[in-house]
Amino acid sequence: MSQFINGKTLEGSTGETVDVIDPSNGTVIATLSVAGSDEVKQAVQAARDAFPAWSTKTPAERSAILTKFAALMEERAEEFAQLESRQAGKPIRLTREFDVPGTIDNIAFFAGAARNLEGKATGEYSADHTSSIRREAIGVIGSISPWNYPLQMAAWKILPAIAAGNTIVLKPAEITPLTTLLFAQTATEAGVPDGVINVLTGRGSTVGAELLRHPDVDMLSFTGSTTVGRTVLDAAATTAKRVHLELGGKAPFVVFDDADLDAAIHGAVAASLINTGQDCTAATRAIVHRSLYEQFIEGVAALYAKVKLGPTTDPATDLGPLVSRRHQETVAGMVDRARSYARVIGGGIPDGDLANGSYYRPTLIADATPDSEIFRDEVFGPVLAVTPFDTDDEAITLANDTPYGLAASAWTKDVYRALRATREIRAGAVWVNDHIPIISEMPHGGLKQSGFGKDMSTYSFDEYTVVKHVMFDLTGEQAKPWHRTIFSLEG
């Protein structure tokens, strides 16, 4: 299955293929034909044709279908966990306990949220009229999802869109499309009508670009790098499409002098290594009070040394590989350059049984200056840069000294200090004494060059619906008072 269009599995017409590679051992697990212009046109047309019937279903009808979808996903949970683990190089423990359960919970959430998609009864703000607000589906959504969380990010795109009554054409990353294709197929088996969810396997430079500029696509939603996000904005400008962007991050992890140091150390390890650090909300910049600085470094380094790299099929494995050899080279290059200006503790490419995969050991970079590459730019790997601070003002300044604003955390026992940090740190999410937890009921999205708009929660409906003002005349008069005020109308 290479493409999923109008409820059917199809092959791409370009004659090109793409290999899906297991990054834990370098083996090819699937070869898919690549979509081209014909498939983009077919998918958009299928979504356009499906929109009238789907958007006019009652909320209860859409909810019932999504409820069946969640139940079917639950039955197939292990199949999804195994496939996600293989294509993305995730430890099986992670996909079983995080990726797949989180996706199922998201379906269940939107099954309920679909029944609470409300407008607003606004009342009478004019003596002669009454007004109300309708919230309506936008139409056909063109979406592009990333490779780091193939299943979850596809769900984050698809679920609020279709729960609100839209139809969607989604292009997953071509290196990790398998669970997205299976997700769409499973949704259709659960009762989502043909054409509501369409998935194209293709390259961003061709399929992605054409999808972005298609005149019959009403909205664009993209998760990925800030650089590509700018391309999406440029494409949207040609037809004035609505845009939702979830882009990069460089999350600060601020440890104040009164923090529970042991908790902060354990939190930093988990939050920096989640998904092998390939997470835009991962802790990447530890900003630690000078009085705790060396203890923090020693504690994190000690735990990093205990992290188990291994086959992704082994439930005991803590850390899987990076997504590809190419990305492994990128991470290794950034770490190697940091050796000239900072202390690099750990890291490196393992040999032996893991040499066939794109593994990289956990890496702690101490004394990283705020203007250094490793402290400012996304690494997207198991790398934590650490710098000290002396005052609370300095900590907040360092936390905000980034073009990104997706997530952050503050570690303190002082409620007033915590409140200040959550108020003054510019990020879409700020955790206190934890880092990373996300739940379906709460929104996810950033500020600054981390994009705009929200995934998950009912706030995501703001992205996938249009607010319409409806006004009724109350007078029943043929010639309204304001008509006579503006024009001299007689009779």
Steps between C-alpha positions, in 0.01 A plus 500: 500500500667821378208744478157511663252696291121497518496193723725293274866402501682602186849511354671820395517578129846660485701179466714613792530309826612579853645251748382501860805401705516366854756741652594250770668267250491665157270241341225589253158415644287632213535650154220736401415660169509878507197717434503770238281773361223258396466362852490849654215593267314176574538539875392864510201423278402207721518724806304774324227251395476353851475835677129586453370173648758479778470863609121474527500187715387576851763523772353183648549311174863606467556421868359149463738423213802629692398292801504189281836612364649520849374148580646359179833668567501344846458157341791566263724674753783246486506506119537878506763485776714253307473690172572838660800356681649357182452796264603773745762314706307542823549256788199271513440606859452858385252417224304261724480736798500845339448534124215256447308553828531876453357473150207287616428745780504785248240323285282442806536864602393635161213252487365687804612846391320460167171526692597829662588706194303810589442843359373778720159649568593866489166666560372835381765767452281700263149620580372352176702176470610192686834326442653160546834337424536181299817295506541315171749267336746667263513241221798302369806505725845441353736369768863399525621301802858427617707186546574519873150400619344360181188353658430758767561802281279359225228454762548856626440623145217271399282478811406864572459562128252220438328532840412857396360377168792563266662255261875462472789411272808419705857453383710323764880506490601264221743313727233411760158472329392149598299560816332804345379290209379231739333765719297630205404150394391412854291817525320405179436149631347662809252693285669824397360551148717464192681820409492653847860388575752472217873428539769562238850355515731733314779752525451842650658673202239357264190356669525732798553808286208418270269427793588833660416696187193308386213749454241257640686460830343742748750484788856384564633335815869420534723359771874505441795734477474876512680523166235291324230684695599818320453317169150401609419864577625605158282237332195601702543862398432417134137410577458660845452166676470469875817351654582307816871448578669299773871555446832463679594542862796548731338443835663649813516288816548753781627368835480759779712479814214362715408221259483134599830416334444126474161554337648753259782263404261213429265735319780634281609151398148390405409828333818528294506138384131444422476358148882519481470878537308522172225704656437871451396534866795301639719664764798626301631797703553444872536837674620415850571718803874518561467354851359177353680505168778243547278266701243513222760419236641211703154359568380517140828356369474208743147416388585547132771235543236252620263550207469179300534519124388188323271334248167675476327162531640451852260631768804578719643748247487862621636686199448420134688627197467831325268489202770464234872489428475848357352635821759311703772685307329834567482441876857369515623806309338744742646316799844486346498874434398563861822337624688818407303719742336279764542186713354201318411212730404166344361482150636333191392235253503149653670208333440126522146369457357852476730618222250406229245741646506878528553508876658784695585493870352752746711814502536770764662827396603711798605867499312568176493876452165660412628608159635157400355282225421214736307732734304687233432258213286189489704181530207256504705230667588367848697813589457735799691829516550650848587854609499666846316806628523713816172693530137433419500787254793342317323161490187647341708697252693190397182296471353758261822556305391283208300549181284207608214485749343156507559363851695556821519384860583660834627303800438663838321450834404868522148561368568871434813420301305235306221745423751757378670243276174381346396860437826632359640208302373539145385154397180322409537264797691546826521205738588538868713223655448279197567513127330334200160369622221569252134408525220499246297756693769770491631694197843464343653778292759774509596865470759689297674278243342191652188582301140578587178311560423204723495123471288283732230625740187687401722801424604321181146553368590868473744398227263271308178701507381836376287731713198635314282788617130449433261799541119500487277803447241533778279773352343333202504837326570516129694825532731485799574813705868500401402478133316833534792647694749428225278541194196710424261213431126568471211259478 
